[in-house]
């Protein structure tokens, strides 16, 4: 079994993670562990990696409901700051693209005279 490690940004400076069994067909498994939160994504990554790396060298990862793929748990510890920066930047780009899409859909449906 390879665990699914899911990171969620709750507030501007509040991140949490949960660990669950990898997804099987059907309902999503209930988390077996939910962290209480960290003030940075970097700290959250490091804490999760330290908890898992001994028994699970590789984990499947999601950030903000987006699959980030399979990652070596030790990489999360060694490169936590770079990984966190890349994930937050990607999330920001997704949010901007979503805003542009919503804005363009709104202008396309508006009648012009």
N, CA, C and O atoms as a MOPAC input file, in Angstrom:
PM7 MOZYME 1SCF
protein

 N      0.83800 1    -1.18800 1     0.00000 1
 C      0.00000 1     0.00000 1     0.00000 1
 C      0.87800 1     1.24600 1     0.00000 1
 O      1.85600 1     1.34500 1     0.74100 1
 N      0.50700 1     2.17100 1    -0.83600 1
 C      1.19800 1     3.45200 1    -0.87900 1
 C      0.20400 1     4.51800 1    -0.42000 1
 O     -0.86000 1     4.65900 1    -1.02400 1
 N      0.52400 1     5.26300 1     0.62300 1
 C     -0.44300 1     6.22700 1     1.14900 1
 C     -0.64700 1     7.43300 1     0.23700 1
 O      0.19900 1     7.77700 1    -0.58800 1
 N     -1.80400 1     8.05500 1     0.42200 1
 C     -2.11500 1     9.31700 1    -0.23700 1
 C     -1.95000 1    10.40500 1     0.81200 1
 O     -2.60100 1    10.38100 1     1.85700 1
 N     -1.08900 1    11.34200 1     0.52800 1
 C     -0.78800 1    12.45200 1     1.42300 1
 C     -1.43300 1    13.68700 1     0.81000 1
 O     -1.07100 1    14.09100 1    -0.29500 1
 N     -2.38300 1    14.29000 1     1.51400 1
 C     -3.12600 1    15.42000 1     0.96800 1
 C     -2.88700 1    16.67100 1     1.80400 1
 O     -3.08100 1    16.67400 1     3.02000 1
 N     -2.45900 1    17.73900 1     1.12100 1
 C     -2.19100 1    19.02300 1     1.76700 1
 C     -3.28300 1    20.01000 1     1.38500 1
 O     -3.71200 1    20.06600 1     0.23300 1
 N     -3.73100 1    20.79300 1     2.37600 1
 C     -4.79700 1    21.76500 1     2.15700 1
 C     -4.41700 1    23.08200 1     2.81600 1
 O     -3.96100 1    23.11600 1     3.95800 1
 N     -4.61400 1    24.16400 1     2.07500 1
 C     -4.43600 1    25.50900 1     2.63500 1
 C     -5.78400 1    25.91800 1     3.21500 1
 O     -6.76400 1    26.07100 1     2.48600 1
 N     -5.82400 1    26.09200 1     4.54300 1
 C     -7.08600 1    26.43900 1     5.20100 1
 C     -7.30800 1    27.94500 1     5.24900 1
 O     -8.42400 1    28.41700 1     5.02800 1
 N     -6.26100 1    28.69300 1     5.53300 1
 C     -6.31800 1    30.15200 1     5.61800 1
 C     -5.00900 1    30.69100 1     5.06100 1
 O     -4.16700 1    29.91800 1     4.60200 1
 N     -4.82800 1    31.99400 1     5.09500 1
 C     -3.62300 1    32.61000 1     4.53600 1
 C     -2.33800 1    31.99500 1     5.09000 1
 O     -1.38600 1    31.78200 1     4.33900 1
 N     -2.29800 1    31.71100 1     6.37500 1
 C     -1.09500 1    31.11400 1     6.97500 1
 C     -1.45300 1    29.88400 1     7.81100 1
 O     -1.02400 1    29.73900 1     8.95500 1
 N     -2.24300 1    29.01500 1     7.21200 1
 C     -2.64100 1    27.79700 1     7.91300 1
 C     -2.76300 1    26.64600 1     6.91800 1
 O     -3.60500 1    26.66400 1     6.02000 1
 N     -1.91300 1    25.66000 1     7.09700 1
 C     -1.88500 1    24.48300 1     6.23200 1
 C     -2.05700 1    23.23400 1     7.07400 1
 O     -1.61900 1    23.18000 1     8.22300 1
 N     -2.69000 1    22.24500 1     6.50300 1
 C     -2.86100 1    20.96800 1     7.18300 1
 C     -2.67600 1    19.84000 1     6.18200 1
 O     -2.70600 1    20.05700 1     4.97100 1
 N     -2.48600 1    18.64400 1     6.69600 1
 C     -2.39600 1    17.48800 1     5.80900 1
 C     -3.11900 1    16.30600 1     6.42100 1
 O     -3.32900 1    16.23600 1     7.63200 1
 N     -3.49000 1    15.38700 1     5.55800 1
 C     -4.09700 1    14.14000 1     6.01400 1
 C     -3.43500 1    12.99000 1     5.27500 1
 O     -2.88400 1    13.15800 1     4.18700 1
 N     -3.50300 1    11.83000 1     5.88500 1
 C     -2.93600 1    10.62000 1     5.30100 1
 C     -4.06200 1     9.60300 1     5.20600 1
 O     -4.81300 1     9.39800 1     6.15900 1
 N     -4.16900 1     8.97900 1     4.06200 1
 C     -5.18000 1     7.94000 1     3.87000 1
 C     -4.62700 1     6.86200 1     2.95200 1
 O     -3.60300 1     7.05600 1     2.29800 1
 N     -5.30300 1     5.73900 1     2.90900 1
 C     -4.91700 1     4.68000 1     1.98100 1
 C     -5.12700 1     5.20000 1     0.56500 1
 O     -5.99200 1     6.04400 1     0.33100 1
 N     -4.34500 1     4.70200 1    -0.36900 1
 C     -4.51800 1     5.11600 1    -1.76200 1
 C     -5.93500 1     4.82400 1    -2.20900 1
 O     -6.58100 1     3.88500 1    -1.74400 1
 N     -6.39200 1     5.64600 1    -3.11100 1
 C     -7.76900 1     5.55600 1    -3.57300 1
 C     -8.02600 1     4.25500 1    -4.33200 1
 O     -7.25400 1     3.86200 1    -5.20700 1
 N     -9.09900 1     3.61800 1    -3.98400 1
 C     -9.56700 1     2.41800 1    -4.67100 1
 C    -10.86500 1     2.79200 1    -5.38300 1
 O    -11.44900 1     3.83400 1    -5.08600 1
 N    -11.31900 1     1.96800 1    -6.31000 1
 C    -12.61400 1     2.25400 1    -6.93700 1
 C    -13.70600 1     2.36300 1    -5.86900 1
 O    -13.72800 1     1.59500 1    -4.90700 1
 N    -14.59100 1     3.31100 1    -6.05000 1
 C    -15.66100 1     3.51100 1    -5.07400 1
 C    -15.40300 1     4.72600 1    -4.21300 1
 O    -14.75800 1     5.68300 1    -4.64300 1
 N    -15.90800 1     4.68300 1    -3.00200 1
 C    -15.79800 1     5.81900 1    -2.08400 1
 C    -14.34800 1     6.06300 1    -1.67000 1
 O    -13.54900 1     5.13300 1    -1.55400 1
 N    -14.03500 1     7.32900 1    -1.45300 1
 C    -12.68900 1     7.69800 1    -1.00700 1
 C    -12.48700 1     7.22900 1     0.43000 1
 O    -13.36100 1     7.42700 1     1.27400 1
 N    -11.33000 1     6.60300 1     0.71800 1
 C    -11.07600 1     6.13100 1     2.08500 1
 C    -11.02900 1     7.28400 1     3.08900 1
 O    -10.62200 1     8.39800 1     2.75800 1
 N    -11.44300 1     7.00100 1     4.28700 1
 C    -11.40900 1     7.97800 1     5.37300 1
 C     -9.95500 1     8.18300 1     5.79700 1
 O     -9.20100 1     7.21300 1     5.87600 1
 N     -9.54300 1     9.43200 1     6.07300 1
 C     -8.16100 1     9.65000 1     6.52400 1
 C     -7.87300 1     8.88900 1     7.81500 1
 O     -8.71100 1     8.82500 1     8.71400 1
 N     -6.68400 1     8.31800 1     7.89000 1
 C     -6.28700 1     7.64200 1     9.12500 1
 C     -5.54600 1     8.61100 1    10.04400 1
 O     -5.31400 1     8.30900 1    11.21500 1
 N     -5.17800 1     9.76800 1     9.51400 1
 C     -4.50500 1    10.78400 1    10.32600 1
 C     -4.80200 1    12.14700 1     9.72200 1
 O     -4.71900 1    12.32100 1     8.50600 1
 N     -5.14400 1    13.10600 1    10.55600 1
 C     -5.33400 1    14.49200 1    10.11400 1
 C     -4.50700 1    15.37000 1    11.02800 1
 O     -4.68800 1    15.36800 1    12.24600 1
 N     -3.59700 1    16.11900 1    10.43000 1
 C     -2.72300 1    17.01500 1    11.17800 1
 C     -3.51100 1    18.22700 1    11.65300 1
 O     -4.49400 1    18.61200 1    11.01800 1
 N     -3.10100 1    18.82400 1    12.74100 1
 C     -3.80000 1    19.98300 1    13.30500 1
 C     -3.42800 1    21.30600 1    12.64700 1
 O     -4.12700 1    22.29800 1    12.84700 1
 N     -2.36100 1    21.35200 1    11.87700 1
 C     -2.04900 1    22.55800 1    11.12900 1
 C     -0.67500 1    23.13100 1    11.39000 1
 O     -0.08200 1    22.93900 1    12.45200 1
 N     -0.18400 1    23.84300 1    10.38600 1
 C      1.11900 1    24.51100 1    10.43000 1
 C      0.97000 1    25.90400 1     9.82600 1
 O      0.03300 1    26.15800 1     9.06900 1
 N      1.88500 1    26.79800 1    10.15600 1
 C      1.80500 1    28.17000 1     9.65100 1
 C      2.40700 1    28.31300 1     8.25900 1
 O      2.25400 1    29.36200 1     7.63400 1
 N      3.08600 1    27.28500 1     7.76000 1
 C      3.63300 1    27.35000 1     6.40200 1
 C      3.49600 1    25.99200 1     5.73400 1
 O      3.46600 1    24.95700 1     6.39800 1
 N      3.41200 1    26.01300 1     4.41400 1
 C      3.35700 1    24.76200 1     3.66800 1
 C      4.67500 1    24.01100 1     3.81100 1
 O      4.68100 1    22.78100 1     3.85700 1
 N      5.78500 1    24.73000 1     3.88300 1
 C      7.09500 1    24.09500 1     4.06800 1
 C      7.11800 1    23.26300 1     5.34700 1
 O      7.54400 1    22.10800 1     5.32600 1
 N      6.66500 1    23.83700 1     6.45300 1
 C      6.63200 1    23.10600 1     7.72900 1
 C      5.69900 1    21.90600 1     7.64400 1
 O      5.98600 1    20.84900 1     8.20600 1
 N      4.60400 1    22.06600 1     6.95500 1
 C      3.64000 1    20.98300 1     6.78900 1
 C      4.26900 1    19.82900 1     5.99800 1
 O      4.12000 1    18.66500 1     6.36900 1
 N      4.97100 1    20.15700 1     4.90600 1
 C      5.65200 1    19.14100 1     4.09600 1
 C      6.69200 1    18.39400 1     4.92200 1
 O      6.76500 1    17.16600 1     4.88000 1
 N      7.48700 1    19.13600 1     5.66400 1
 C      8.54600 1    18.51700 1     6.46700 1
 C      7.96700 1    17.58600 1     7.52700 1
 O      8.47500 1    16.48400 1     7.73100 1
 N      6.91300 1    18.02200 1     8.19700 1
 C      6.29900 1    17.20100 1     9.23500 1
 C      5.73700 1    15.90800 1     8.64400 1
 O      5.94900 1    14.82700 1     9.19400 1
 N      5.03100 1    16.02100 1     7.54000 1
 C      4.45300 1    14.84100 1     6.89800 1
 C      5.53900 1    13.88600 1     6.42300 1
 O      5.42600 1    12.67300 1     6.60400 1
 N      6.58100 1    14.42400 1     5.82100 1
 C      7.67200 1    13.58500 1     5.31000 1
 C      8.37800 1    12.84500 1     6.43800 1
 O      8.70400 1    11.66600 1     6.30100 1
 N      8.61400 1    13.52700 1     7.54300 1
 C      9.26600 1    12.87200 1     8.68000 1
 C      8.39700 1    11.74500 1     9.23000 1
 O      8.91000 1    10.70800 1     9.65100 1
 N      7.10500 1    11.94800 1     9.22400 1
 C      6.19400 1    10.92800 1     9.74100 1
 C      6.13000 1     9.70100 1     8.83400 1
 O      5.94900 1     8.58300 1     9.31500 1
 N      6.27600 1     9.90600 1     7.52900 1
 C      6.07500 1     8.80800 1     6.58400 1
 C      7.33900 1     8.15100 1     6.05000 1
 O      7.31900 1     6.96300 1     5.72900 1
 N      8.43200 1     8.88600 1     5.94600 1
 C      9.60000 1     8.40300 1     5.20500 1
 C     10.19300 1     7.10200 1     5.73800 1
 O     10.78700 1     6.34600 1     4.96900 1
 N     10.04900 1     6.82300 1     7.01600 1
 C     10.59900 1     5.58800 1     7.57500 1
 C      9.90200 1     4.35600 1     7.00700 1
 O     10.56300 1     3.38800 1     6.63100 1
 N      8.58600 1     4.38600 1     6.94400 1
 C      7.81700 1     3.22900 1     6.48400 1
 C      7.36800 1     3.30900 1     5.03000 1
 O      7.08300 1     2.28400 1     4.41100 1
 N      7.30500 1     4.51400 1     4.48400 1
 C      6.81500 1     4.69800 1     3.12100 1
 C      7.78700 1     5.58700 1     2.35000 1
 O      7.70000 1     6.81100 1     2.44400 1
 N      8.70300 1     5.00200 1     1.59600 1
 C      9.67200 1     5.81000 1     0.87500 1
 C      9.04800 1     6.67400 1    -0.22100 1
 O      9.58900 1     7.72600 1    -0.55900 1
 N      7.92000 1     6.24200 1    -0.77600 1
 C      7.24200 1     7.01500 1    -1.81700 1
 C      5.77800 1     7.18700 1    -1.42500 1
 O      5.16700 1     6.28500 1    -0.85200 1
 N      5.22500 1     8.35300 1    -1.74200 1
 C      3.82300 1     8.64200 1    -1.42400 1
 C      3.15900 1     9.32400 1    -2.61400 1
 O      3.81500 1    10.01500 1    -3.39400 1
 N      1.85900 1     9.12400 1    -2.74300 1
 C      1.06800 1     9.87700 1    -3.71000 1
 C      0.64800 1    11.16200 1    -3.01200 1
 O      0.29000 1    11.14600 1    -1.83400 1
 N      0.69100 1    12.27600 1    -3.74200 1
 C      0.44700 1    13.56900 1    -3.10500 1
 C     -0.60900 1    14.36600 1    -3.86600 1
 O     -0.64600 1    14.37400 1    -5.09700 1
 N     -1.47500 1    15.04300 1    -3.08500 1
 C     -2.42200 1    16.02300 1    -3.62900 1
 C     -2.24000 1    17.31900 1    -2.85500 1
 O     -1.99400 1    17.31700 1    -1.64800 1
 N     -2.36700 1    18.43100 1    -3.58500 1
 C     -2.33100 1    19.75200 1    -2.95700 1
 C     -3.52100 1    20.53200 1    -3.49700 1
 O     -3.65700 1    20.70300 1    -4.70900 1
 N     -4.36600 1    20.99600 1    -2.61700 1
 C     -5.56000 1    21.75200 1    -2.99000 1
 C     -6.40800 1    20.97100 1    -4.00500 1
 O     -6.88300 1    21.53900 1    -4.98900 1
 N     -6.59200 1    19.68700 1    -3.76400 1
 C     -7.39400 1    18.79400 1    -4.61100 1
 C     -6.80900 1    18.53900 1    -5.99800 1
 O     -7.51900 1    18.07000 1    -6.88800 1
 N     -5.54100 1    18.83800 1    -6.19300 1
 C     -4.87000 1    18.57900 1    -7.46900 1
 C     -3.80100 1    17.51600 1    -7.24200 1
 O     -2.98200 1    17.62900 1    -6.33000 1
 N     -3.81800 1    16.48600 1    -8.07800 1
 C     -2.82200 1    15.42600 1    -7.96100 1
 C     -1.45100 1    15.97700 1    -8.34500 1
 O     -1.27000 1    16.51200 1    -9.43900 1
 N     -0.49500 1    15.84100 1    -7.43800 1
 C      0.86900 1    16.30400 1    -7.69200 1
 C      1.77500 1    15.12900 1    -8.05800 1
 O      2.95900 1    15.31600 1    -8.33800 1
 N      1.22000 1    13.92600 1    -8.05400 1
 C      1.96900 1    12.75000 1    -8.46100 1
 C      2.57300 1    11.98300 1    -7.30100 1
 O      2.26400 1    12.21500 1    -6.13200 1
 N      3.44100 1    11.06800 1    -7.67000 1
 C      4.14100 1    10.23900 1    -6.69200 1
 C      5.48000 1    10.89500 1    -6.38400 1
 O      6.20800 1    11.28300 1    -7.29800 1
 N      5.80600 1    11.01800 1    -5.10300 1
 C      7.01600 1    11.72900 1    -4.68800 1
 C      7.77600 1    10.89700 1    -3.66400 1
 O      7.18000 1    10.23300 1    -2.81600 1
 N      9.08600 1    10.94500 1    -3.75600 1
 C      9.95400 1    10.31900 1    -2.76000 1
 C      9.78900 1    11.11500 1    -1.46300 1
 O     10.00900 1    12.32600 1    -1.44900 1
 N      9.40800 1    10.45000 1    -0.38600 1
 C      9.15000 1    11.13200 1     0.88800 1
 C     10.37700 1    11.88400 1     1.38800 1
 O     10.24200 1    12.93800 1     2.00900 1
 N     11.57000 1    11.35900 1     1.12700 1
 C     12.79000 1    12.05700 1     1.56000 1
 C     12.97400 1    13.37100 1     0.80500 1
 O     13.53700 1    14.32600 1     1.34200 1
 N     12.49500 1    13.42100 1    -0.45800 1
 C     12.56200 1    14.66900 1    -1.22800 1
 C     11.73400 1    15.76300 1    -0.55600 1
 O     12.11000 1    16.93500 1    -0.56000 1
 N     10.59900 1    15.35900 1     0.02100 1
 C      9.75600 1    16.33900 1     0.71000 1
 C     10.50600 1    16.98600 1     1.86500 1
 O     10.31100 1    18.16800 1     2.14900 1
 N     11.35300 1    16.22900 1     2.52500 1
 C     12.14300 1    16.77100 1     3.63400 1
 C     13.28400 1    17.63000 1     3.11700 1
 O     13.47000 1    18.76300 1     3.56100 1
 N     14.04600 1    17.08800 1     2.17700 1
 C     15.23700 1    17.79700 1     1.68100 1
 C     14.90300 1    19.05200 1     0.88600 1
 O     15.62400 1    20.04700 1     0.96500 1
 N     13.82300 1    19.01200 1     0.12900 1
 C     13.49100 1    20.12300 1    -0.76900 1
 C     12.13900 1    20.75000 1    -0.44500 1
 O     11.45500 1    21.25000 1    -1.33800 1
 N     11.75800 1    20.72500 1     0.81100 1
 C     10.42800 1    21.19700 1     1.20600 1
 C     10.16300 1    22.63300 1     0.77200 1
 O      9.07300 1    22.94100 1     0.29000 1
 N     11.13000 1    23.50100 1     0.93400 1
 C     10.91400 1    24.91100 1     0.59200 1
 C     10.68600 1    25.10000 1    -0.90900 1
 O      9.78400 1    25.83400 1    -1.31300 1
 N     11.50000 1    24.43900 1    -1.73200 1
 C     11.35400 1    24.55700 1    -3.18700 1
 C     10.03900 1    23.92800 1    -3.66100 1
 O      9.34800 1    24.48500 1    -4.51400 1
 N      9.70500 1    22.77300 1    -3.10500 1
 C      8.45600 1    22.10400 1    -3.48500 1
 C      7.26300 1    22.96400 1    -3.08900 1
 O      6.34100 1    23.14200 1    -3.88400 1
 N      7.26900 1    23.49600 1    -1.87500 1
 C      6.17100 1    24.34500 1    -1.40800 1
 C      6.01700 1    25.56900 1    -2.30600 1
 O      4.89900 1    25.92900 1    -2.67300 1
 N      7.12000 1    26.20500 1    -2.66100 1
 C      7.06500 1    27.38400 1    -3.53700 1
 C      6.47300 1    27.03000 1    -4.89300 1
 O      5.63100 1    27.76000 1    -5.41600 1
 N      6.90800 1    25.91400 1    -5.46100 1
 C      6.40700 1    25.49500 1    -6.77200 1
 C      4.91200 1    25.18300 1    -6.71600 1
 O      4.16400 1    25.57100 1    -7.61400 1
 N      4.47600 1    24.48700 1    -5.67100 1
 C      3.06300 1    24.14700 1    -5.55000 1
 C      2.20000 1    25.38900 1    -5.36100 1
 O      1.12900 1    25.49800 1    -5.95700 1
 N      2.66400 1    26.33000 1    -4.53000 1
 C      1.88100 1    27.55100 1    -4.29600 1
 C      1.80200 1    28.39200 1    -5.56600 1
 O      0.76200 1    28.98400 1    -5.85400 1
 N      2.89400 1    28.44900 1    -6.32600 1
 C      2.89300 1    29.19000 1    -7.58700 1
 C      1.92800 1    28.54300 1    -8.58200 1
 O      1.15900 1    29.24100 1    -9.24400 1
 N      1.96700 1    27.22400 1    -8.68800 1
 C      1.05500 1    26.51500 1    -9.58400 1
 C     -0.39600 1    26.74400 1    -9.16700 1
 O     -1.26500 1    26.92100 1   -10.02000 1
 N     -0.65900 1    26.74300 1    -7.86700 1
 C     -2.01000 1    26.98200 1    -7.36900 1
 C     -2.46700 1    28.40000 1    -7.69800 1
 O     -3.62300 1    28.61800 1    -8.06000 1
 N     -1.55900 1    29.35700 1    -7.57200 1
 C     -1.87700 1    30.74800 1    -7.91400 1
 C     -2.20000 1    30.87200 1    -9.40300 1
 O     -3.14200 1    31.57100 1    -9.77600 1
 N     -1.42800 1    30.20000 1   -10.25000 1
 C     -1.68500 1    30.23500 1   -11.69300 1
 C     -3.03500 1    29.60500 1   -12.02500 1
 O     -3.76200 1    30.11400 1   -12.87800 1
 N     -3.37700 1    28.50200 1   -11.35700 1
 C     -4.68700 1    27.87500 1   -11.58100 1
 C     -5.81000 1    28.82800 1   -11.18100 1
 O     -6.81400 1    28.93500 1   -11.88500 1
 N     -5.64400 1    29.51400 1   -10.06100 1
 C     -6.66900 1    30.45800 1    -9.59700 1
 C     -6.82200 1    31.61500 1   -10.58000 1
 O     -7.94100 1    32.03900 1   -10.86700 1
 N     -5.70600 1    32.12700 1   -11.09800 1
 C     -5.76600 1    33.21900 1   -12.07500 1
 C     -6.44100 1    32.76200 1   -13.36300 1
 O     -7.25900 1    33.48700 1   -13.92800 1
 N     -6.10300 1    31.56700 1   -13.82500 1
 C     -6.71700 1    31.03500 1   -15.04500 1
 C     -8.21800 1    30.84900 1   -14.84900 1
 O     -9.01300 1    31.14300 1   -15.74200 1
 N     -8.59300 1    30.35800 1   -13.67600 1
 C    -10.00700 1    30.16900 1   -13.35700 1
 C    -10.72800 1    31.51900 1   -13.35700 1
 O    -11.84200 1    31.62000 1   -13.87100 1
 N    -10.11000 1    32.55400 1   -12.78900 1
 C    -10.71600 1    33.89100 1   -12.75200 1
 C    -10.88500 1    34.45400 1   -14.15300 1
 O    -11.91900 1    35.03900 1   -14.47600 1
 N     -9.85400 1    34.27400 1   -14.99100 1
 C     -9.95000 1    34.75800 1   -16.37500 1
 C    -11.05600 1    34.02900 1   -17.12900 1
 O    -11.79900 1    34.64000 1   -17.89700 1
 N    -11.16300 1    32.72400 1   -16.90800 1
 C    -12.18600 1    31.93000 1   -17.58300 1
 C    -13.57700 1    32.38900 1   -17.15500 1
 O    -14.46200 1    32.54700 1   -17.99600 1
 N    -13.77600 1    32.60200 1   -15.86800 1
 C    -15.06900 1    33.06200 1   -15.36000 1
 C    -15.38600 1    34.44600 1   -15.91100 1
 O    -16.52100 1    34.71400 1   -16.30500 1
 N    -14.38800 1    35.32400 1   -15.94100 1
 C    -14.59800 1    36.67800 1   -16.46000 1
 C    -14.96200 1    36.64100 1   -17.94000 1
 O    -15.85300 1    37.36900 1   -18.37800 1
 N    -14.28200 1    35.80000 1   -18.71000 1
 C    -14.57200 1    35.74500 1   -20.14700 1
 C    -15.93200 1    35.10700 1   -20.40500 1
 O    -16.61900 1    35.49500 1   -21.35000 1
 N    -16.33000 1    34.15200 1   -19.59900 1
 C    -17.65600 1    33.55500 1   -19.74600 1
 C    -18.73100 1    34.58500 1   -19.44000 1
 O    -19.78300 1    34.59400 1   -20.07900 1
 N    -18.47600 1    35.44500 1   -18.47700 1
 C    -19.43500 1    36.48400 1   -18.11800 1
 C    -19.59700 1    37.51400 1   -19.21600 1
 O    -20.70900 1    37.98100 1   -19.46100 1
 N    -18.50200 1    37.88400 1   -19.88900 1
 C    -18.59100 1    38.88300 1   -20.95600 1
 C    -19.15800 1    38.29400 1   -22.22800 1
 O    -19.79600 1    39.00600 1   -23.00300 1
 N    -18.94100 1    37.00500 1   -22.46300 1
 C    -19.47600 1    36.37300 1   -23.66800 1
 C    -20.98800 1    36.26900 1   -23.61400 1
 O    -21.65300 1    36.36500 1   -24.64500 1
 N    -21.53700 1    36.07700 1   -22.43400 1
 C    -22.98200 1    35.90600 1   -22.32000 1
 C    -23.71800 1    37.23900 1   -22.16500 1
 O    -24.94800 1    37.27700 1   -22.21600 1
 N    -22.97000 1    38.33500 1   -21.97400 1
 C    -23.60800 1    39.64300 1   -21.83200 1
 C    -24.04500 1    40.15200 1   -23.19800 1
 O    -23.26700 1    40.11600 1   -24.15100 1
 N    -25.27600 1    40.62300 1   -23.30000 1
 C    -25.72900 1    41.15400 1   -24.59300 1
 C    -25.01900 1    42.46500 1   -24.91000 1
 O    -24.77100 1    43.28200 1   -24.02200 1
 N    -24.69900 1    42.65100 1   -26.16800 1
 C    -24.08900 1    43.91000 1   -26.61000 1
 C    -25.04900 1    44.59700 1   -27.55800 1
 O    -25.67600 1    43.94600 1   -28.39400 1
 N    -25.16700 1    45.89900 1   -27.43300 1
 C    -26.08900 1    46.67600 1   -28.26300 1
 C    -25.35100 1    47.66700 1   -29.08100 1
 O    -25.96200 1    48.41500 1   -29.84400 1

